[in-house]
Amino acid sequence: MYPGQHGVDIPNQPAYIMAESGRVVTHGELNDKSNQAAHLFRSMGLLPGDGIVILLDNHVSFLQIAWAAQRTGLYYTPISILFQADEIDYIIRNSDAKLVITSSELLQKVRHKTLPGIKLLLLDGEQEGCLSWHSELSRQPTHPVTDECEGAEMLYSSGTTGYPKGVRFPIKKEPMGSVSELFRRRTELHQVSAQTRYLSTAPLYHSAPLRYNMMMNRLGACAIIMQKFDPEKALQLIDAHRITHSQWVPTMFIRLLQLPRSVRNRYDLSSHRVAIHAAAPCPVEVKERMLEWWGPIIYEYYSATEANGQTAISPQQWYAHRGSVGRAILGEIHILDDAGYDLPAGEIGTVYFANGADFQYYKDPQKTAAAKTHLGWSTMGDVGHLDGDGYLYLRDRRSFVIISGGVNIYPQEVEQVLINHPKISDVAVFGIPDQEFGEQVKAVVQLVDPADVGEETERELIDFCRSKIAHLKCPATIDFEESLPRHPNGKLYKRLLKDRYWGQHQSKII
């Protein structure tokens, strides 16, 4: 299953539609363009195992480029357009990319004059030192290259807790159409088929949107791709395109719930059967409100760029295990203490997966080793526990845990309380230096109405938090920001906030 098959069988059916422009790319066009780009890559001397970088927003050609790399056995590395020039330069160099594909708008972030031996392909316009995508593609045939084989994405972590890390899996040069066991499990779990109409709400340069859109392409389904998330626009698209499946992050749910009820009720969502969410655990009250609105169609999973393991939970299972991110569908979950011993159900420790994908952080054996036990079990640094039925509950990232007076405080728990206050639009909780207790709890809040900023609101929010959880877990003080540094994939750059408060003190978030 891949575009080469659907381009022949159903050439005139839409593979994806760009939501804002309405531009339709058929399976035939996706097949032809990815074949032309595949020939272009070969003409540039790119062979299986070589790498390219894609620095684009949700451009109409993004998936065509990704599929060309996939069909030629290449590593392809999408880079967040929000990264700065230093980060982009680092990833290009670290990934050993031989080609960078970008747009005129984003070219300024690429220090191409200091990247000898790396070719640049520009999707629009003409620039000195850059090849033109359209002119180069027009010279290439539309039939497949003779040595087609499956490539692989090489993704970098978003850098929320430090410099991005490249995750690399071995390329096995498998025949086109080969799919993983995880692919099979996901299609079965989420009831995805060629008839699926999938709403893609997030940037394609992130792992989940990229992988799910390419899943739709493999199945011959149709994806509706948003350029930028807007809550009402998303509802309108579900209605207009009779969306059956969609993908979200918890912050999107919060923004949807902030819409007036009259707006929420304006659109027909009856076609919508499966809403998938991940990236971060969803606050229980938020998920309950979404289930009340949409019905039992919300499916959650927990995974990472490293694909070392995955859990999943259906809405029915979630009702019986509120707050859980599910049971393992890839790998086996172990909760380990600081000494590396298994903990029983209910005990909090670091989450490890056994028998998952064998990944490595590219050119960083130390970080690879630090993420694994001597048995090969691996962790992303998350803290949580299992219940008696094997369902996983996440507490927080280990590096985010606040230790105040010897007590472990999990910021995620506090954030999930505060986000349910009607005046709060977004919130971050972390530890700041305290001479007596080591750390104290700090909250930084984005309000729905900026006019509410002040001591009275600060007191109201602290009291609200204290009415829900133990006082020692609640923030001692609250600061206000116009907006928090949150990535479009829903992840919060907590480090950027925290570093303001730590100064010369040692940062616990690295």
Secondary structure, DSSP 4 states (H G I P E B T S, - for coil): --HHHHHHHSTTSEEEEETTT--EEEHHHHHHHHHHHHHHHHHTT--TT-EEEEE-SS-TTHHHHHHHHHTBT-EEEE--TTS-HHHHHHHHHHTTEEEEEE-TTTGGG--GGG-TT-EEEESSS--TT-EEHHHHHHTS-SSPPTT-B--EE-EE---TTSS--EEE-----PPTT---HHHHHHHHHTT--TT-EEEE-S-TTSHHHHHHHHHHHHHT-EEEE-SS--HHHHHHHHHHTT--EEEE-HHHHHHHHTS-HHHHTTS--TT--EEEE-SSPPPHHHHHHHHHHH-S-EEEEE--TT-S-EEEE-HHHHHHSTT--BEEEESEEEEE-TTS-B--TT--EEEEEES----EETT-HHHHHHTB-TT--B--SEEEEE-TTS-EEEEEEGGG-EEETTEEE-HHHHHHHHTTSTTEEEEEEEEEEETTTEEEEEEEEEESSGGG-SHHHHHHHHHHHHTTS-GGGS-SEEEE-SS--B-TTS-B-HHHHHHHHHTTSPPS--
